[in-house]
Amino acid sequence: MSKKKLTREQKAFKAKRKAEWMTIFINGKQKQVRRPATIDGFDAETFIENNADDIWLLQEGSYEQLEARAIRAQNMDDELPF
């Protein structure tokens, strides 16, 4: 017996659902959960960490990231050979 082919609408629905939901295992059972939000393939926090400027981070109150950037910059300055 051959499988029935999906219509265009069914294929679109399947692709949309696959992009929006993912299957995980909890206590040995499969559960459907929403995928985490991503920007250009990165999670939102990583994207912001890599692309936000200091003024935006200050306005948003992301003092931890500002402090981490300052420490990294200080370590980079310490490693210069001259």
VENNORDA-V472945 format. One record per residue. N is the residue number from 1. PHI is phi in whole degrees, -180 to 180 (999 if undefined). Layout:
((N & PHI) (N & PHI))
//
This chain:
((1 & 999) (2 & -90) (3 & -79) (4 & -79) (5 & -77) (6 & -80) (7 & -78) (8 & -61) (9 & -66) (10 & -66) (11 & -64) (12 & -64) (13 & -63) (14 & -64) (15 & -65) (16 & -65) (17 & -64) (18 & -65) (19 & -73) (20 & -94) (21 & -122) (22 & -138) (23 & -102) (24 & -128) (25 & -107) (26 & -129) (27 & 54) (28 & 78) (29 & -120) (30 & -79) (31 & -132) (32 & -95) (33 & -132) (34 & -69) (35 & -71) (36 & -68) (37 & -65) (38 & -129) (39 & -127) (40 & 53) (41 & 86) (42 & -105) (43 & -68) (44 & -58) (45 & -66) (46 & -65) (47 & -62) (48 & -64) (49 & -60) (50 & -82) (51 & -117) (52 & -78) (53 & -90) (54 & -63) (55 & -66) (56 & -64) (57 & -61) (58 & -65) (59 & -65) (60 & -85) (61 & 80) (62 & -92) (63 & -69) (64 & -63) (65 & -69) (66 & -63) (67 & -65) (68 & -64) (69 & -63) (70 & -64) (71 & -66) (72 & -62) (73 & -65) (74 & -65) (75 & -67) (76 & -67) (77 & -67) (78 & -69) (79 & -88) (80 & -67) (81 & -78) (82 & -96))
//
